Amino acid sequence: MSYSDTPEQADVIAWQGKRLVVGAFAGTGKTTTLRRFAEQNPDERMLYIAYNRAIRDEAEQKFPYHVICKTSHQLAYAATGRFFAPRLVGTLKVTDVARALNSKNWRMARAVLYSLNHFICSADVQITAIHAPDEEELPDTERVQAVTASQRLWLMMTARQGVFPVTHDTYLKLYQLSRPDLSSRYSTLLFDEAQDANPVTSAIVFSQRCRVVLVGDRHQQIYRFRGADNAMDAPQLEHADRLRLTNSFRFGPEVANVANRLLALKGETHKVTGKGPQDRVVVTLYDDFADILDPDMPVDRRNDELNLLYVATTRARRLLVPDPVIREILAQPPAEDILVLPTDGDINGTGNDTDENEEASDVA
C-alpha cells in the first residue's frame, strides 16, 4: 500500500480473482484506483472500456502503456462499423422508416421505429414482440405487423450493399451479435461507469472469458431514460467479488451528510465519508424535486430523482446551499446545525478546486 492509498483502494489494487465489482461513491478516486490496479499488474494486457470519448481521451493520458483505452463504439467500428461508413447517421427518422416501407401510415412507421430502436439497444439476439410498443398503445394485430416490418428493416439496415441509413448503435449491436472474443487479446477488462452501461455493451463484457473489473456508483445512474442498465447488479455477477470505495476526496463532511441522507432514502446501508475541503460553490435545485418525498411517487421515478439530487449534491464538491427539499430531508437535526449558508461574499470566495487523490475524470 502506497502512502496515498486508502485501505479500501489497497484491497482493489491487490485483488486477484475472476470478476470484481467495485461500488465507488462519488469522488472516491475510482479512476485513480483503476490506474493503480493496472500499475500493479504490468504484465497484463488490459482494455479500459470508457463511457464516452472524453473519458477515453482522459484515460489514455493517465493509464500505463499496457492498458488500451476505447469506447464500446470504437471497438465495434473497427470490426463492423467501418463497412457502413457512407451510410452512417446520428438517428433514424420516422420518414426513413415510412419511405423504406413505402407507406404513409405514420402510426405504423412510429411503431416500427420504436421496435427497431428498442431491439438495437437491448441485449437480445432477435426482434420479437417484447420490443414493440405496449398493447395499450397498439392493437395486437398491428404489433405483429410492426415486429415483422422491423425484422425486414433490420435486414435492410445491416446489408453491406444496402442503402438504408445505419446508426452508430446499429454497428455496436452487430458487434455484440458477432460474439467478439476480447479474451484472445486482453487478460483483463476494466469497465468504468458500469451503473450507466447500455445492455449491448454489458452483453459484450459478460460474454468474455478474461478477468473483468466493473466500477461504478449505482446511485449515480442518471441515464435510465436512454435505456441504460446498471450492469453492477446483473445476474452474471452473482458470484463476483465485491469491494467498496467510500472515502470521498471531492467534498467535506457537510456535503457528505446531505449525500448520506439521500442514500438512506434509497435504502443504502453504507455511508460516504467526506475527506475533502469545504469550499464555497452554490448548488441550486428546482421545483421538479418538490414531490420527491411523496410516498405515492412510483419507486423507480423516486429513485431516479434521488439519483439526480445525489449527483447534483456530490458534484458541487463544496458547501451546499439547501433549498426546501434539502431542508425537509435534513429536518432532524435542523438544517442550520448541519450546513453553513454562505453570504454573498462567501459565494464569490475562492477555494481549492482539486485534491491530489482524485482524478479529474471523477469530477466531471
C-alpha positions in Angstrom: 0.0 0.0 0.0 1.5 3.3 -1.0 1.2 6.4 1.2 -1.7 7.8 -0.7 -3.8 4.6 -0.9 -6.7 4.1 1.4 -7.2 0.6 2.8 -10.2 0.3 0.5 -8.1 1.3 -2.5 -5.4 -1.1 -1.5 -7.9 -4.0 -1.4 -8.9 -3.2 -5.0 -5.3 -2.8 -6.2 -4.2 -6.1 -4.7 -7.3 -8.1 -5.9 -6.6 -11.3 -7.7 -9.7 -13.1 -9.0 -12.0 -13.6 -12.0 -14.7 -10.9 -11.7 -14.8 -7.9 -9.4 -17.5 -5.3 -8.8 -16.3 -2.1 -7.1 -19.1 0.1 -5.6 -17.5 3.6 -5.6 -19.3 6.5 -4.1 -18.9 9.9 -5.7 -15.4 11.4 -5.6 -13.7 8.3 -4.1 -10.9 8.2 -6.7 -12.2 5.2 -8.8 -10.2 6.1 -11.8 -7.1 6.6 -9.7 -7.7 3.2 -8.2 -8.1 1.5 -11.6 -4.9 3.1 -12.7 -3.0 1.8 -9.7 -4.5 -1.6 -10.2 -3.1 -1.6 -13.7 0.3 -0.4 -12.5 0.2 -3.3 -10.0 -0.2 -5.7 -12.9 2.3 -4.6 -15.6 2.5 -7.9 -17.3 -1.2 -8.0 -18.2 -2.7 -6.5 -21.4 -5.8 -4.6 -20.3 -8.7 -3.0 -22.1 -10.3 0.0 -20.4 -13.9 0.5 -21.7 -14.9 4.1 -21.4 -18.4 5.5 -21.2 -17.7 8.2 -23.8 -14.9 9.7 -25.9 -14.0 12.4 -23.4 -13.4 9.9 -20.6 -11.5 7.7 -23.1 -9.2 10.6 -24.1 -8.5 11.5 -20.5 -7.9 7.8 -19.6 -5.3 7.5 -22.4 -3.2 10.2 -20.8 -3.3 8.6 -17.4 -3.2 4.8 -17.7 0.1 3.0 -18.3 1.1 1.8 -21.7 -0.2 -1.8 -21.3 -3.8 -0.5 -20.9 -5.7 0.1 -24.2 -8.5 2.7 -23.7 -11.5 2.6 -26.0 -15.2 3.2 -26.1 -17.5 0.4 -27.0 -18.4 2.1 -30.3 -14.7 2.4 -31.1 -14.3 -1.4 -30.6 -17.3 -2.0 -32.8 -16.4 0.4 -35.5 -13.1 -1.3 -36.3 -14.8 -4.7 -36.5 -18.2 -3.8 -38.2 -18.9 -0.1 -38.4 -16.3 0.7 -41.0 -18.3 -1.3 -43.6 -21.2 1.1 -43.2 -19.3 4.4 -43.0 -21.0 6.1 -46.1 -24.5 5.3 -44.6 -23.9 6.4 -41.0 -26.4 8.8 -39.4 -26.9 10.1 -35.9 -30.5 8.9 -35.6 -33.2 7.2 -37.6 -36.2 9.3 -38.5 -39.8 8.2 -38.9 -39.6 9.4 -42.5 -36.7 7.0 -43.2 -38.9 4.1 -42.0 -42.0 5.2 -43.9 -40.0 5.6 -47.1 -38.5 2.2 -46.7 -41.9 0.6 -46.1 -43.4 2.7 -48.9 -46.2 3.7 -46.5 -47.9 6.8 -45.3 -49.2 5.0 -42.2 -47.3 7.2 -39.7 -48.6 5.4 -36.7 -47.2 2.1 -38.0 -43.9 3.8 -39.0 -43.5 5.1 -35.5 -44.2 1.7 -34.0 -41.7 0.1 -36.4 -39.1 2.7 -35.4 -39.8 2.2 -31.7 -39.4 -1.6 -32.1 -36.2 -1.4 -34.1 -34.6 1.1 -31.7 -35.7 -1.0 -28.7 -34.1 -4.1 -30.1 -30.9 -2.3 -31.1 -30.4 -1.0 -27.6 -31.2 -4.4 -25.9 -29.1 -7.4 -25.3 -31.5 -9.6 -27.2 -30.5 -11.5 -30.3 -33.6 -11.1 -32.4 -36.6 -8.8 -32.7 -39.7 -10.1 -31.1 -43.0 -8.7 -29.6 -41.2 -7.6 -26.4 -39.6 -4.8 -28.5 -42.9 -3.5 -29.9 -45.0 -0.8 -28.2 -47.3 -1.9 -25.4 -50.7 -3.4 -26.0 -52.3 -0.2 -24.7 -50.6 1.8 -27.5 -51.0 -0.7 -30.3 -53.6 -3.5 -31.0 -52.2 -7.0 -31.2 -52.6 -7.3 -35.0 -50.6 -4.0 -35.5 -48.0 -5.1 -33.1 -47.4 -8.3 -35.1 -47.1 -6.1 -38.3 -44.7 -3.8 -36.5 -42.4 -6.7 -35.5 -42.5 -8.2 -39.0 -41.7 -4.8 -40.6 -38.9 -4.2 -38.0 -37.3 -7.5 -38.8 -37.4 -6.6 -42.5 -35.9 -3.2 -41.9 -33.1 -4.8 -39.7 -32.1 -6.9 -42.7 -32.1 -3.9 -44.9 -30.1 -1.9 -42.5 -27.4 -4.5 -41.9 -26.9 -5.4 -45.5 -23.5 -4.2 -46.5 -24.6 -3.3 -50.0 -27.8 -1.7 -48.8 -28.9 2.0 -48.8 -31.0 2.2 -45.7 -29.4 4.5 -43.1 -27.2 2.9 -40.3 -26.8 4.4 -36.8 -23.8 4.0 -34.6 -25.8 1.9 -32.3 -26.6 -0.4 -35.2 -23.0 -1.4 -35.8 -22.5 -1.8 -32.0 -25.4 -4.2 -32.0 -23.9 -6.1 -34.9 -20.7 -6.3 -33.0 -22.4 -7.8 -30.0 -24.2 -10.3 -32.2 -20.9 -11.4 -33.7 -19.8 -12.6 -30.3 -16.4 -10.9 -30.3 -13.6 -12.7 -28.3 -11.8 -9.9 -26.5 -10.2 -12.6 -24.3 -7.9 -13.5 -27.1 -6.3 -10.1 -26.9 -6.8 -8.9 -23.4 -6.3 -10.6 -20.0 -8.4 -8.1 -18.1 -11.3 -5.7 -18.9 -11.8 -2.5 -16.9 -15.4 -1.4 -17.2 -15.9 2.1 -15.9 -19.2 3.9 -15.2 -20.9 0.5 -15.1 -24.0 1.9 -13.4 -25.0 3.6 -16.7 -23.9 0.9 -19.1 -26.1 0.1 -22.1 -27.3 -3.5 -22.2 -25.4 -4.1 -25.5 -22.0 -3.2 -24.1 -22.8 -5.2 -20.9 -23.6 -8.3 -23.0 -20.2 -7.9 -24.8 -18.4 -7.7 -21.5 -20.2 -10.5 -19.8 -19.5 -12.9 -22.7 -15.7 -12.7 -22.2 -13.6 -15.4 -20.6 -10.9 -13.0 -19.3 -10.9 -11.1 -15.9 -13.4 -8.3 -15.6 -13.4 -5.4 -13.2 -16.5 -3.2 -13.1 -16.5 0.1 -11.3 -19.4 2.5 -10.7 -21.9 4.0 -8.3 -25.5 2.8 -8.7 -26.7 6.0 -7.1 -25.3 8.0 -10.0 -27.3 6.1 -12.6 -28.9 9.0 -14.4 -29.4 7.7 -18.0 -32.0 5.0 -17.4 -34.4 7.0 -19.6 -32.0 6.2 -22.5 -32.1 2.5 -21.8 -29.0 2.4 -19.6 -28.9 -0.6 -17.3 -27.0 -1.0 -14.0 -24.5 -3.7 -15.0 -23.3 -3.9 -11.5 -26.4 -5.8 -10.4 -26.5 -8.1 -13.4 -27.3 -11.8 -12.6 -24.0 -12.8 -14.4 -22.2 -11.2 -11.4 -23.9 -13.2 -8.7 -20.7 -14.9 -7.7 -18.4 -11.9 -8.4 -16.1 -10.5 -5.7 -17.4 -7.1 -4.3 -15.4 -4.3 -2.8 -16.2 -0.6 -1.9 -14.7 2.8 -2.1 -16.4 5.1 0.5 -13.9 7.9 1.2 -14.6 10.9 -1.0 -11.9 13.4 -1.6 -14.3 15.7 -3.6 -16.2 17.2 -0.7 -16.1 17.6 3.1 -18.5 16.3 5.9 -21.3 18.8 5.2 -22.0 17.7 1.7 -21.3 14.1 2.7 -24.1 14.4 5.4 -26.6 15.5 2.7 -25.4 12.7 0.4 -25.9 10.1 3.2 -29.4 11.4 3.9 -30.2 10.9 0.2 -28.6 7.5 0.1 -30.6 6.4 3.2 -33.8 7.3 1.4 -32.9 4.8 -1.2 -32.1 2.1 1.4 -28.4 2.3 1.1 -26.7 1.0 4.3 -23.2 2.1 3.6 -22.1 5.8 4.1 -19.8 8.1 2.2 -17.2 9.9 4.2 -16.2 13.4 3.2 -12.5 13.8 3.3 -12.2 16.8 1.0 -12.1 20.5 1.6 -15.1 22.7 2.4 -15.3 25.3 -0.4 -17.9 27.7 -1.5 -19.9 26.8 -4.5 -23.7 27.1 -4.7 -26.0 24.3 -5.9 -29.5 25.5 -6.8 -32.2 22.9 -7.1 -35.5 23.2 -9.0 -39.1 22.7 -8.0 -39.1 19.5 -10.0 -37.8 17.8 -6.9 -40.5 19.2 -4.6 -42.5 15.9 -4.6 -39.5 13.6 -4.1 -40.7 12.7 -0.6 -44.3 12.0 -1.7 -44.9 8.4 -0.5 -47.2 7.9 -3.5 -44.5 8.5 -6.0 -43.5 5.4 -8.1 -40.4 3.8 -6.7 -38.5 3.9 -10.0 -39.2 7.6 -10.6 -38.4 8.4 -7.0 -35.0 6.6 -7.2 -34.2 8.4 -10.5 -34.9 11.8 -8.9 -32.9 10.9 -5.8 -30.0 9.9 -8.0 -30.2 13.2 -9.8 -30.3 15.0 -6.5 -27.3 12.9 -5.2 -25.3 13.7 -8.3 -26.1 17.5 -8.0 -25.1 17.4 -4.4 -21.9 15.5 -4.7 -20.6 17.1 -7.9 -20.7 20.5 -6.1 -17.7 19.3 -4.1 -18.3 22.1 -1.7 -20.8 23.7 0.6 -24.4 23.2 -0.4 -27.0 25.9 -0.2 -30.1 23.9 0.8 -33.5 24.5 -0.8 -36.7 23.5 0.9 -36.4 19.9 -0.3 -33.0 19.5 1.3 -34.3 21.3 4.4 -37.1 18.8 4.7 -34.7 15.9 4.2 -32.5 17.3 6.9 -35.4 18.1 9.2 -33.8 16.2 12.1 -31.4 17.7 13.2 -32.2 21.2 12.0 -30.6 22.1 8.7 -28.8 25.2 10.1 -26.9 22.9 12.5 -25.5 21.0 9.6 -24.9 23.3 6.7 -23.4 26.8 6.8 -25.2 29.1 4.4 -22.6 31.3 2.7 -23.1 35.1 2.4 -22.8 36.8 -1.0 -19.2 37.5 -0.2 -18.6 33.8 0.6 -20.2 32.7 -2.7 -17.6 34.7 -4.6 -14.8 33.5 -2.5 -12.0 31.2 -3.7 -11.4 27.6 -2.7 -9.3 24.6 -3.5 -10.8 23.0 -6.6 -8.7 19.8 -6.7 -7.4 17.1 -4.5 -4.4 15.1 -5.3 -6.1 11.8 -4.6 -8.9 12.4 -7.0 -8.9 12.0 -10.8 -10.3 14.9 -12.8 -12.5 12.4 -14.7 -14.2 11.6 -11.4 -15.2 15.2 -11.0 -16.6 15.8 -14.5 
